[in-house]
Structure formats: structure tokens, C-alpha cells
């Protein structure tokens, strides 16, 4: 079972795996632990990661990146259309109305549902969607050995994550074995991309004045400029001197050049840098903490390396910033740790995590007495959680969940979804039925109405004292909305009855009610299944295309490799006419590959390679035979010499062979002599043949003579036959029967001896054998 954590960022992705030795960030096929979040669509297949990144310039119209921003958004969203104008590729509306393309803590319900759907389409079993700041906190705290005890005051640590396209902060309280997220604050529109935009605008203006070119009219040129500006930004983080920016053949065969230093860059970005402190201030206000209450400030994320950003954060808290975590891999490692905690395949140190809901959630319904009643789950509410709401209704009713407009939500539509409670009927007496509705925010941070039940009251003639028993989960909390509290109090508590009065026996029956969920922008089951099917088809198409390209590359590789060898190592083993014929065939194949053979089915390339090998394989086999034949003859010769030396030693009547039969030795002598004659004949015959023709004797025939022929099977048992051991006579014993058991009626004396040994003062050898009665660990 694989336990994996994914950090899918706006620009790059990291994958961490839990193994016996700990958490490891895995490398991709290019031996790089950082994989670009990029997909390129070709005419036949997709390229993903680094392969797609290399096509950003050459295939910019069909190469998609930064798609994380479109999760769960409507095509009509102004944010989508604002971004659409800055993209070099096009986006289109899907049938569901969404833009189809570890999550930030500011992700809404719709975005989280979109990520879960995407994981399902990709064939992943998602155990938990984890807020990025929470994953960082887990990666930080689980290895800390000096955390305060649970009963002591918690240690407050601030985490600042400034990535490519998002800015997130959180403050967490740590105790030994647990972490609690106190609050989060963010700026979804602030990230490293904003600093890149400043550089791109600056050089677009400079090149326009200096070279009279409009960069924004050429998508390829604009993409190249973005790449160079990103490199320049990273260089300025490490150097304060003037740094050059040079691009060859930028536009219209014009080479452009420019320069910038860190001071100028920070001055241009002053308005962006001013936005760094606002989320930090919100953290302290939400938690009512003072700067002195903060134990440490940890920074992660690629853009957190910008010196001016670090300087502002450090100045705000009045502390030195900590960089104990890997700025790029901390989120993926935290996700892998959480997955290992949830998985039964790993035993992990106990560490509890209490997350929060980043935005306040309102639940609204309509009542006959009053319109627009609602219940609010406050901001920074601990998650996951579930609550039970009690209603009194005579007919089906609906609940509407949405984010509060005053919560700073960066989206125009705050709706989470509508939930219809069906099959609600009044009691037999005509009174309103008691309906219990369970709402929850699950481990992914997704809101839902998980269940609804109707309490049916059944009265009987018997009388007994009233008793109502309700079983409730310890993590659930029953809440009675304002409109129903009075009615429920009247129905359940009657203060004017005497305490000893008898009531009619009341039986209750709980009926589960169906719920029609209509979450905002979630894929329907049929559409989700269609996407899963399409993804499977694309995976298969990618696999077939890879096999086709491999077959084509094998032909091309064979052409170049064989051409070099014909004038090199294989030159002595091919006749001039055969070499000319094969060279001509190789040249024709090369021309075919770049013309008619550019785009052919896989089988065509396989057949073409087979045609070439039909001519080239015999030449390579002659070379291989010539290389291996001397070794095979040498091995056979050594074996024959060994047998001949053995025969000579036997004839010299050496003592170690005097046990052997003369007929067997003579047979070994004859077989060794015959083998020597065969080997000499084969060597002479082969030496007379030209290297350009097939050999008269193959290496496999020589090896068979050495290992599996009559020579080996007959001679080896004779040569290795061991000398028999000399016979030794054993002395006769007087009373051998006493060792095996009692003889001549000696049972009784032996029993008496045993009795004496157990009852007398001197224990016998048999009494010491009673030790197995002891308890053994």
C-alpha cells in the first residue's frame, strides 16, 4: 500500500512518500523532486510535467499552467474572465458551467469539491484534503521533542506561506502530541507572480522605447520574457548589484538586453510589499494574541525567499524568522505524514490535529412564523465537526448554506448549496413532527447535510412515567433554532403536572428521511463517470503513442548505430557487397523516417526494423562468435587437459586414485583423446574460413561439448569419485540391553530406586527431571 502526499501548487508540484525510514520526497523521471504543474496537449497525446514545460514556448497555445486558480469557479465568474485575458491559451465553458481544469486554507466548499472530483478522475483514493498551513504545522510539530506538556501553556507559532499565486498565514498552538490551528488569514491575490508581473511590465515598456517592439502582441515572446524575469527575480534575491537580462532573437530577429538591481526592483514593488502585513495583523486580531505571545515565526513558500518580504515579516513581529522547514517540500511532507497517520499500514507517533473553518457558514431556512431565520457557524470554528438541528415541521422544507458576505470572501457568489429535506409529514394528531437534521463539515472541509430523521410519536393505553432517551455522538452538538425552542420546551417539559402523576405511555419511532443535495458547482455522477472514462481513454492513448514513438526511435537508433559499426568494429565481418547493400538500405530508411515515415503506425516501424535486422543481424552474430569462440575453446581445452592429467596420475599409480576401476579410467582416456581431436579439427577448419562468412562451428556447440556432452557426464563422476573410508571394528559391550530398557524382571527394583530418590534425603538423577513443572517465561 502506497502512502503519498501531494502538494499541487500553482507553478510546481511535489510528491512525498511515507516509507519505513520516514518521509521522502520522490524524484520524477528527470531525477528532479520539483515537477512543473503543466500539461501540454499535442495532436496525439499529452505531455505532463517537465516534458510539458519544455513546450511552453513552442506550443504555447496548447500548454496549460496555473489551472489551480480555476477550481470550482463558474465560467461567468469575473475573476475567470479577468485571468482569461492574460492567458496565452484559451479556456471554454463545460456542460456543468465550471471551468474544467493539499489545498490553500482559503479554498471554498466548491473548490474543495472540485479537487476531490479531480482526484477521483485521476484514480486517487483521497484520504484527506488538507489545508496547506495545517500540513506545514504538522511537518513542524511532529518531530519537535521540546513541546510543552498537555497541561502546560501552549506554544504559539506563526506560519507564513508565500507561494507563486497565494499568500497564507496561520497561528497554531502546540502541545506535546497535538496541534490546534487558532486562526488563518490570507491574501489569495498576492504571490510571486505579482513580482514577476512588475518585471514584465517594466521590460515591456523599456523594450518598446528602446527597440520599438510591442511584446504583448507575440505570445511566444511574452512567455520567454516571463521565464527570463522569473530567473532575474531569483538572482536579485541573492545579489544586490546590477544584473543583466539578455534574450537572443526575441522578436523580429532582434536581440534585446536590459539590467536591473534589487533596490530598483523593491521600489517598483512597494505597493505589493505593503500588502504583506495585513494578514499578519488579522491573525493577531482574530486570536487576541500579542506579538509577545508568539514563540516563533516559520516561513515557507518560494516567494518567501525575497529579502524585502522577509524583512517586513521580521519587522512586524520583532523576531528573527525561522527556516527550519524546507520551503518547497514542507507541505508535501506534512500531507504524507497525515496520510500515514490515517493509514493502517503505518504506525506513527500519536499526534492530534484540530483544524478550523476559514469562513463563517450561515444556514438559512424559512418558517411559517418568521422569514429568513438562520444559524451561523462562526469563523475559525474547529473542524471537522457535526451538529444536530431540531425543527418542527408538517411538510418538506429546504436549507440554504452560504458563506457570510462580511467574511472577506474573494468570490462574488457565496452560495454553498441547497438541501431539501423530503417526506416530512405531520403527526397522527395533526401536530408538527420533530425533525432532527445533522449538518457537518467533513475531514476535507466540505459542508453537507449528512442525515435527517423524523420522530414519530405513538401513544398507547398503558401508563408509566415519561422517559426520553437520546443517543448522541460525543462530537455532535444538538442545537435548537430560536423558532422551535419554545415549542419544544412546551412539548417536553410540563411544569404544571404533579411529580407523581402518571402519563400515558409514549413510544417514539425514528424514521430516516431522504435528502436532496444540490451543492454549488459539483459534478453530477454521470458527468463524473464520463470524465473518469475519458481520462482512462487518454491514459491509454498516451501509452499507445509512447509505444509508437519508442518503435520509431528504435528504428532511428538502429540506423545510426549500424552505420557507424559497418565502418568500425563490424568492418572485418562483412563483405564489400553486403556492406554497400546494407548502407544503401540504412540511407533509404533514414530518408523514409523524415518523409513518409514521420507519422506511421507502430507496426510499420516494427516491420521496418525487422527488415534491417535481417541484413544486419548475421554480421553482428559473426562478430559475436569471433569474440566468444576463443574463450569457449580455451575453456574446453582446460577441461581436456584436466582429464588427461588425471589419466597420467592413475597410470603413475598415485595412491589417491588406486581405488578407481581401470575400465572407467580407460574410458576417460578415450573420451579426452577424442575431444582433443575434435577441438583441433574444429579450430583448423575455422581458421581456414573467411571472417565474412558464417562460422563452421558455433560457440554454443563448443559450450555443449564442455558442459553437457558425454565427455563431461562420463568423465566427471570418475574423476570426482571419493575414496572409501577404512572400516573400524567397534569393541563389544557386556550388557548392551541395560541401555535400552529393563531386562529379566528388573522393573520393580528400578521403581523402588526411584521412590527412594524422591522420598529420601539424596535426590536421584530422575528427580532433577521434574523441572518442566516450573513456570517458564
Buried (B, 14 or more C-beta within 10 A) or exposed (E): EEBBBBBBBBBBBBBBBBBEEEBBBBEBEEEEBBBBBBBBBBEEBBBBBBBBBBBBBEBBEBBBBBBBBBBBBBBEBEBBEEBBEEBBBEBEEBEBEBBBBBBBBBBBBBBBBBBBBBBBBEEEEBBBBBBBBBBBBBBBBBEEEEBBEEEEEBBBBBBBBBBBBBBBBBBBBBBBBBBBBBBBBBBBEBBBBBBBBBBBBBBBEBBEEEBEBEBBEBBBBBBBBBBBBBEBBBBBBEEEEEBEBEBEEBBEEBEBBBEBEBEEBBEBBEEBBEBBEEBBEBBBEBBEBEEEBBBBBBBBBBBBBBEBBBBBBBEBBEBEBBEEBBBBBBBBBBBBBBBBBEBEEBEBEEBEBBBBBBBBBBBBBEBEEEEEBBBEBEBBBEBBBBBBBBBBBBEBBBBBBBBBEEBBBEBEBBBBBBBBBEEBBEBEEEEBBBBBBBBBBBBBBBBBBBBBBBBBBEEEEEEEEBEEEEEEEEEBEEBBBEBBEEBBEEBEEEEEEEEEEEEEBEEEEEBEBEBEEEBBBBBEEEBBEBBBEEBEEEBEEBEBBEEBBEBBEBBBEBBEEBBEBBEEEBEEBBEEEBBEEBBEBBEEBBEBBEEEBEEBEBEBBBEBBEEBEEBBEBBBBBBEBBEBBEEBBEBBBEBBEEBBEBBEEBEEEEEEBEEBEEEBBEBBBEBBBEBBEBBEEBBEEBEEEEBBEEBEBBBEBBBEBBEEBEBBEBBBEBBEEEEEEEEEEEEEEEEEEEEEEEEEEEEEEEEEEBEEBEEEEEEBEEBEEEEEEEEEE
